[in-house]
Amino acid sequence: MKLINTIIFILSFISGLLLLISGMVPMVSPLISSWAALIGLAFPVVFILTFLSFIYWAVQLKWRSLFFLACLLLNLGQLSLYAQWNSPKPNKAMGENTLKIISFNANLFGLYQDKLASPEISTEKTAQFDSFFNIVNAQRPDIICLQEVYSKIGGLESLTKFLQKQGNFLYAQTYTLSNHRPYGMIILSKFPIVRWQPIRFDGKTGNMAMWVELTFLSPDKKHRNAKIRLYNVHLQSFRFAQKDYDVMRKQSEKKEIDIDGSKGILTRLRMGYTERAKQVAFITKSMVDCTSPKIVCGDFNDVPVSYSYRQLSSGMKDAFIESGKGIETTYKGAFPSFRIDYILFENPIQGLQYLSFEEVPSDHKLLMATLSTQQVFKRY
């Protein structure tokens, strides 16, 4: 028994140490150490292992259980980024001056994932697009932020006009990555868009970000109209190739370690963290220069315990943390599921409701948050 306890203590001590390190990962830029970012990716796993270690030693009334308890307590704040137990807001809270916003990585609306679909068919005529718009019609959002949108027939401008007409959106802004490629992002709004600006990243990348400035009419004559800056963000992905997914599938099914394949995956992971750190710097600079309340939506391609999330959420509130419930994951693809899509907002905006929908044609869930803008007008 003594030998078993010694082995278990060594393993559990390692898990506790990794938990402490992963909790500090968001403070370290991947430009300094991309290896540290990988530890943050494992946060949920090491938290569970540390919790089991605490139970094991607590049952035996060992003092060493206090070490594991301390590790857990120091990281409770990080745990709240993955799981929430918020109570539903009363219906009366959903009154006037509320804003319902959707953020969705459309993944080209499944155009290349569906063997029956073709890029020569208009995006708005596909079955995948219909399933997306069924949610839009049912929820009636005020704003929609779309990432990874593609429409070869007519381009994004044509698709945007169709979306405006079908969803009764008076205002819209499209950002196309290239004049020669109908791929990019779209913002649809029922509130006036007075100006906008793309945020261009360095280097050759398929990722992008943009912001629009929205005007909200004052509900009375006591206050001036309010302005909110809305960011639509799509950060660098890990850009896994099919062979990388095959390696992950093989290791999961056959429990075999493919060393060469794993090296390739680790390389892509590190490159992804490094590129996102560079891209986040462009976005945060724009945010610091803005004095209006801000909302940030999109696919960060990064977990909550990460440098990218920490930088973008600094001084912001997370819609899931404010009004979500349960354990949230937003990625539905082959890679292990994580929360990588977010809706963030800044005081005095308040969170009322957070929902996510799986029944959409993408490897990402569709996110929706209901926010209160009541206090925004009191700033003016």
C-alpha positions as CSV (number, residue, x, y, z in Angstrom):
1,M,0.0,0.0,0.0
2,K,2.9,2.3,0.8
3,L,4.4,1.8,-2.6
4,I,1.0,2.4,-4.3
5,N,0.5,5.6,-2.3
6,T,4.0,6.8,-3.3
7,I,3.3,6.3,-7.0
8,I,-0.1,7.9,-6.8
9,F,1.3,10.9,-4.9
10,I,4.0,11.5,-7.6
11,L,1.4,11.4,-10.3
12,S,-1.1,13.5,-8.4
13,F,1.6,16.0,-7.5
14,I,2.4,16.4,-11.2
15,S,-1.3,17.0,-12.0
16,G,-1.5,19.6,-9.2
17,L,1.6,21.3,-10.5
18,L,0.3,21.3,-14.1
19,L,-2.9,22.9,-12.8
20,L,-1.1,25.7,-11.1
21,I,1.0,26.3,-14.3
22,S,-2.1,26.2,-16.6
23,G,-3.8,28.8,-14.4
24,M,-0.9,31.2,-15.2
25,V,-0.7,30.4,-18.9
26,P,-3.0,33.3,-19.9
27,M,-0.4,35.8,-18.6
28,V,2.3,34.4,-20.8
29,S,2.3,35.5,-24.5
30,P,2.8,32.7,-27.0
31,L,5.4,34.9,-28.6
32,I,7.5,34.3,-25.5
33,S,6.6,30.6,-25.0
34,S,4.2,28.7,-27.3
35,W,4.9,25.6,-25.3
36,A,3.2,27.1,-22.2
37,A,0.0,27.7,-24.2
38,L,-0.3,23.9,-24.7
39,I,-0.6,23.4,-21.0
40,G,-3.6,25.8,-20.9
41,L,-5.3,23.6,-23.5
42,A,-5.3,20.7,-20.9
43,F,-6.8,22.8,-18.1
44,P,-10.1,20.8,-17.8
45,V,-8.3,17.5,-17.7
46,V,-5.7,18.5,-15.1
47,F,-8.4,20.1,-13.0
48,I,-10.4,16.9,-12.9
49,L,-7.3,14.8,-12.1
50,T,-6.3,17.2,-9.3
51,F,-9.9,17.0,-7.9
52,L,-9.7,13.2,-7.9
53,S,-6.3,13.4,-6.1
54,F,-7.8,15.7,-3.4
55,I,-10.6,13.2,-2.8
56,Y,-8.1,10.3,-2.7
57,W,-5.9,11.9,0.0
58,A,-8.8,13.5,1.9
59,V,-10.5,10.1,2.4
60,Q,-7.2,8.9,3.9
61,L,-7.1,12.0,6.1
62,K,-3.6,12.9,4.8
63,W,-2.3,16.4,5.2
64,R,-1.1,16.4,1.6
65,S,-4.7,16.7,0.5
66,L,-4.5,20.4,1.5
67,F,-2.0,20.9,-1.3
68,F,-4.4,19.7,-3.9
69,L,-7.3,21.6,-2.2
70,A,-5.2,24.8,-2.5
71,C,-4.5,24.1,-6.2
72,L,-8.2,23.7,-6.8
73,L,-9.2,26.8,-4.9
74,L,-6.6,28.9,-6.7
75,N,-8.2,27.9,-10.0
76,L,-11.9,28.1,-9.3
77,G,-12.0,31.3,-11.3
78,Q,-10.7,29.5,-14.3
79,L,-13.2,26.7,-13.8
80,S,-16.0,29.3,-14.1
81,L,-14.9,29.9,-17.7
82,Y,-16.0,26.3,-18.6
83,A,-19.1,25.7,-16.4
84,Q,-21.8,28.0,-15.0
85,W,-24.9,27.6,-12.8
86,N,-26.7,30.9,-13.4
87,S,-30.4,31.0,-12.7
88,P,-32.7,32.1,-15.5
89,K,-33.5,35.9,-15.5
90,P,-37.1,36.8,-14.8
91,N,-39.2,37.7,-17.9
92,K,-39.6,41.2,-16.7
93,A,-35.8,41.7,-17.1
94,M,-36.3,41.2,-20.9
95,G,-38.0,44.5,-21.2
96,E,-37.2,47.6,-23.3
97,N,-33.7,48.5,-24.4
98,T,-32.6,44.9,-24.9
99,L,-30.3,43.7,-27.7
100,K,-30.4,40.2,-29.0
101,I,-27.2,39.3,-30.9
102,I,-26.1,36.2,-32.8
103,S,-22.6,35.1,-33.5
104,F,-21.9,32.2,-35.9
105,N,-19.0,30.7,-37.7
106,A,-20.9,29.5,-40.7
107,N,-18.1,27.3,-42.1
108,L,-19.3,28.3,-45.6
109,F,-22.8,27.0,-44.6
110,G,-21.5,23.5,-45.2
111,L,-21.0,24.0,-48.9
112,Y,-18.0,21.7,-49.2
113,Q,-18.9,19.3,-46.4
114,D,-22.1,18.3,-48.1
115,K,-21.4,16.0,-51.1
116,L,-24.7,16.9,-52.6
117,A,-24.0,20.6,-52.5
118,S,-21.9,22.5,-55.0
119,P,-20.1,25.9,-54.9
120,E,-21.9,26.6,-58.2
121,I,-25.2,26.8,-56.3
122,S,-26.2,30.0,-54.5
123,T,-25.5,29.7,-50.8
124,E,-29.0,30.9,-49.9
125,K,-30.5,28.0,-51.8
126,T,-28.8,25.2,-49.8
127,A,-30.5,23.1,-47.1
128,Q,-27.7,24.1,-44.7
129,F,-28.6,27.8,-45.1
130,D,-32.3,27.0,-44.5
131,S,-31.5,25.4,-41.1
132,F,-29.5,28.5,-40.1
133,F,-32.4,30.8,-41.1
134,N,-35.0,28.7,-39.3
135,I,-33.2,29.7,-36.0
136,V,-33.0,33.4,-37.1
137,N,-36.7,33.5,-37.9
138,A,-37.6,31.8,-34.6
139,Q,-35.3,34.0,-32.4
140,R,-35.6,37.3,-34.3
141,P,-32.2,38.8,-33.4
142,D,-31.3,42.5,-33.7
143,I,-27.8,41.8,-34.8
144,I,-26.0,38.9,-36.5
145,C,-22.2,38.5,-36.8
146,L,-21.2,35.9,-39.3
147,Q,-17.7,34.5,-39.9
148,E,-16.4,32.2,-42.6
149,V,-19.1,33.2,-45.1
150,Y,-18.7,32.2,-48.8
151,S,-21.0,32.9,-51.8
152,K,-19.6,32.2,-55.3
153,I,-22.8,33.1,-57.0
154,G,-23.2,36.9,-56.7
155,G,-20.6,37.3,-54.0
156,L,-21.0,38.3,-50.4
157,E,-22.9,41.5,-51.4
158,S,-25.6,39.5,-53.0
159,L,-25.9,37.1,-50.1
160,T,-25.9,40.1,-47.7
161,K,-28.9,41.7,-49.5
162,F,-30.8,38.4,-49.3
163,L,-30.1,38.1,-45.6
164,Q,-31.3,41.7,-45.1
165,K,-34.5,41.1,-46.9
166,Q,-35.3,37.8,-45.3
167,G,-34.4,38.9,-41.7
168,N,-35.7,42.5,-42.0
169,F,-32.2,44.0,-41.3
170,L,-32.1,47.6,-42.5
171,Y,-28.3,47.8,-42.2
172,A,-25.4,45.6,-43.1
173,Q,-21.7,45.6,-43.6
174,T,-19.6,43.1,-45.5
175,Y,-15.8,42.6,-45.3
176,T,-14.4,40.5,-48.1
177,L,-10.9,39.2,-47.6
178,S,-9.9,39.6,-51.2
179,N,-11.5,41.3,-54.2
180,H,-11.0,38.1,-56.2
181,R,-12.5,35.7,-53.6
182,P,-16.1,35.9,-52.3
183,Y,-15.1,34.9,-48.8
184,G,-15.3,37.0,-45.6
185,M,-17.6,38.1,-42.8
186,I,-20.9,39.9,-42.5
187,I,-22.6,42.1,-39.9
188,L,-26.4,42.5,-40.1
189,S,-28.1,45.1,-37.9
190,K,-31.5,46.6,-37.2
191,F,-29.7,49.6,-35.7
192,P,-27.9,52.2,-37.9
193,I,-24.3,51.5,-38.8
194,V,-22.7,54.9,-39.0
195,R,-19.2,53.8,-39.8
196,W,-17.0,50.7,-40.0
197,Q,-13.4,49.7,-40.4
198,P,-11.6,46.4,-41.2
199,I,-8.8,45.3,-38.9
200,R,-6.1,43.9,-41.2
201,F,-3.6,41.3,-39.9
202,D,0.0,41.0,-41.0
203,G,1.0,38.2,-43.4
204,K,-0.9,35.9,-45.6
205,T,-3.9,34.7,-43.7
206,G,-7.5,33.7,-44.2
207,N,-8.5,35.2,-40.9
208,M,-9.9,38.7,-40.3
209,A,-11.7,41.1,-38.0
210,M,-13.8,44.2,-38.4
211,W,-15.8,46.7,-36.3
212,V,-18.9,48.8,-36.9
213,E,-20.2,51.7,-34.9
214,L,-23.9,51.4,-34.1
215,T,-26.3,54.2,-33.1
216,F,-29.1,53.5,-30.5
217,L,-31.9,56.0,-30.3
218,S,-32.6,57.3,-26.8
219,P,-35.9,56.1,-25.4
220,D,-36.7,59.5,-24.0
221,K,-35.5,63.1,-24.4
222,K,-33.5,63.1,-21.2
223,H,-30.5,61.4,-22.8
224,R,-28.6,61.6,-26.1
225,N,-28.5,58.8,-28.6
226,A,-25.9,56.1,-27.6
227,K,-23.1,54.6,-29.6
228,I,-21.7,51.0,-29.3
229,R,-18.8,49.6,-31.2
230,L,-19.3,46.0,-32.3
231,Y,-16.3,43.8,-33.2
232,N,-16.7,40.7,-35.4
233,V,-13.6,38.5,-35.0
234,H,-12.2,35.4,-36.6
235,L,-8.7,34.5,-35.3
236,Q,-6.1,32.1,-36.6
237,S,-7.1,28.4,-36.6
238,F,-4.7,25.5,-36.1
239,R,-5.1,24.7,-39.8
240,F,-5.1,21.0,-39.3
241,A,-4.8,19.0,-42.5
242,Q,-6.7,15.8,-43.1
243,K,-3.7,13.7,-42.1
244,D,-3.7,15.4,-38.7
245,Y,-7.3,14.4,-38.1
246,D,-6.5,10.9,-39.2
247,V,-3.7,10.8,-36.6
248,M,-6.0,12.0,-33.9
249,R,-8.7,9.5,-34.9
250,K,-6.2,6.6,-35.0
251,Q,-4.8,7.5,-31.6
252,S,-8.3,7.8,-30.2
253,E,-9.6,4.5,-31.6
254,K,-6.5,2.3,-31.4
255,K,-4.9,3.9,-28.4
256,E,-1.7,4.1,-30.3
257,I,0.8,7.0,-30.3
258,D,1.9,8.2,-33.7
259,I,5.1,10.1,-32.8
260,D,5.7,11.6,-36.2
261,G,2.1,12.6,-36.6
262,S,1.9,14.0,-33.1
263,K,4.9,16.2,-33.8
264,G,3.1,17.7,-36.8
265,I,0.0,18.4,-34.7
266,L,2.2,20.1,-32.0
267,T,3.8,22.2,-34.6
268,R,0.5,23.4,-35.9
269,L,-0.8,24.1,-32.4
270,R,2.3,26.2,-31.5
271,M,2.0,28.2,-34.8
272,G,-1.7,28.8,-34.2
273,Y,-1.0,30.2,-30.7
274,T,1.8,32.5,-32.0
275,E,-0.3,33.9,-34.9
276,R,-3.3,34.6,-32.7
277,A,-1.1,36.5,-30.3
278,K,-0.1,38.8,-33.2
279,Q,-3.6,39.2,-34.4
280,V,-5.0,40.0,-30.9
281,A,-2.5,42.9,-30.6
282,F,-4.2,44.6,-33.6
283,I,-7.6,44.2,-32.1
284,T,-6.8,45.3,-28.6
285,K,-5.1,48.4,-29.9
286,S,-8.3,49.3,-31.7
287,M,-10.3,48.6,-28.5
288,V,-8.1,50.7,-26.3
289,D,-8.5,53.7,-28.7
290,C,-12.3,53.4,-28.5
291,T,-14.3,55.2,-25.7
292,S,-17.7,53.8,-26.6
293,P,-19.0,50.7,-24.9
294,K,-17.9,47.6,-26.8
295,I,-19.2,44.2,-27.8
296,V,-16.8,41.5,-29.2
297,C,-18.2,38.5,-31.0
298,G,-16.7,35.7,-33.0
299,D,-14.5,32.7,-33.3
300,F,-11.3,33.1,-31.3
301,N,-10.1,29.6,-32.1
302,D,-8.8,29.5,-28.5
303,V,-9.9,28.1,-25.2
304,P,-10.8,30.3,-22.2
305,V,-7.6,29.6,-20.4
306,S,-5.4,31.2,-23.1
307,Y,-3.5,34.4,-23.8
308,S,-5.9,35.4,-26.6
309,Y,-9.0,35.1,-24.5
310,R,-7.5,37.0,-21.6
311,Q,-6.4,39.9,-23.8
312,L,-9.7,40.3,-25.6
313,S,-11.8,39.8,-22.4
314,S,-9.8,42.2,-20.3
315,G,-12.3,44.7,-18.8
316,M,-15.1,42.8,-20.6
317,K,-17.9,40.5,-19.5
318,D,-18.5,37.1,-21.0
319,A,-22.1,36.3,-22.0
320,F,-21.8,32.7,-21.0
321,I,-20.3,33.5,-17.6
322,E,-23.0,36.2,-16.9
323,S,-26.0,34.2,-17.9
324,G,-25.1,30.8,-19.2
325,K,-25.7,27.4,-17.6
326,G,-24.0,24.1,-17.7
327,I,-20.7,23.0,-19.3
328,E,-20.3,24.9,-22.6
329,T,-18.4,23.7,-25.7
330,T,-18.9,25.5,-29.0
331,Y,-16.7,23.5,-31.4
332,K,-18.3,20.4,-32.9
333,G,-15.5,19.2,-35.2
334,A,-13.1,16.2,-35.1
335,F,-10.7,17.9,-32.7
336,P,-11.7,17.5,-29.0
337,S,-14.5,19.8,-28.2
338,F,-13.8,23.2,-26.6
339,R,-15.4,26.6,-26.0
340,I,-13.7,28.8,-28.6
341,D,-16.6,31.1,-29.7
342,Y,-17.6,34.0,-27.5
343,I,-19.8,37.0,-27.0
344,L,-18.1,39.6,-24.8
345,F,-19.4,43.0,-23.8
346,E,-18.4,46.0,-21.7
347,N,-20.0,48.0,-18.9
348,P,-22.6,49.4,-18.7
349,I,-24.1,46.8,-21.0
350,Q,-25.6,43.9,-18.9
351,G,-26.1,40.2,-19.8
352,L,-29.6,38.8,-19.6
353,Q,-29.5,35.5,-21.5
354,Y,-27.1,33.2,-23.2
355,L,-28.0,30.3,-25.5
356,S,-26.2,28.1,-28.0
357,F,-27.6,26.0,-30.8
358,E,-26.1,22.8,-32.2
359,E,-28.6,22.2,-35.1
360,V,-26.7,24.4,-37.5
361,P,-24.6,23.5,-40.7
362,S,-21.2,24.1,-39.2
363,D,-18.5,22.7,-37.0
364,H,-19.3,25.5,-34.6
365,K,-22.5,26.1,-32.5
366,L,-24.5,29.2,-33.1
367,L,-24.3,31.6,-30.1
368,M,-27.0,34.0,-29.0
369,A,-27.0,36.5,-26.2
370,T,-29.6,38.9,-25.0
371,L,-28.1,42.1,-23.5
372,S,-29.5,45.1,-21.7
373,T,-28.5,48.5,-23.1
374,Q,-30.6,50.4,-20.5
375,Q,-27.6,51.9,-18.7
376,V,-25.8,52.9,-21.9
377,F,-28.0,56.0,-22.3
378,K,-27.2,57.2,-18.8
379,R,-23.6,57.7,-19.9
380,Y,-24.6,60.6,-22.1
